[in-house]
Amino acid sequence: MLRVKKVSDVLGKKVFTDAGDIFGEIEEVNLGENKVDSWRIKVVSSMASYIGGARGVIIPHQFVKAIGDVVIVSRTALPIRDEEVE
């Protein structure tokens, strides 16, 4: 059975990459044509240096792998250079 979540329930949830790295938290949802188009993520300060000092990024919904107690996003969707992340 499909579990439906309210968008307001997802706001503020922690965001992790599929590699297990903490990335930030959900700050806002962008809707288009009555469905989720993308998510605005507030980046944690420890990751900001890896993405050029940006405080947030917008991730298309297609790169979200799971939404539960936390949100899991595909690491390939993030503007992080692999050689910089340990």
DOLO-131872 format. One record per residue (C-alpha): z, x, y. Coordinates in steps of 0.2 Angstrom, whole numbers, plus 5000, padded with zeros to 4 digits. Each point is the difference from the previous one (the first is absolute). Layout:
N
ZXY...
***
This chain:
86
500050005000499550075017501550025012499649965018500950095014500249955018499350135012501650005009500950054984498950164999500450065018501250145001499850054982499950194996498350074995499750134987498450084994499549994982500550184999501849955004500150075018500949895013498749965013500849875012500349825002499049845002500049965019498649875001498749914991498249975006499249844994498249964999499249844994501649934993500450154989500950175003498750135006501150155003501850065003500750105014501350124994501250095011500050184993501750094996500350155012499950124985498249954997499449995018499650185001498849984985498949875008499950085017501649945008499549814999501449885000499149874989498449974990499049854995499649994981498849874994500749884988498950064986501050164999501649914997500450024981501649904999501249905011501849974993501650075006498950145008498250015004498950134990498450065008498650114994500350185006498150015002500049875014501250105010499450135013501050144992499250174995500550044983500350195003501349955013501149894989501250094988
***
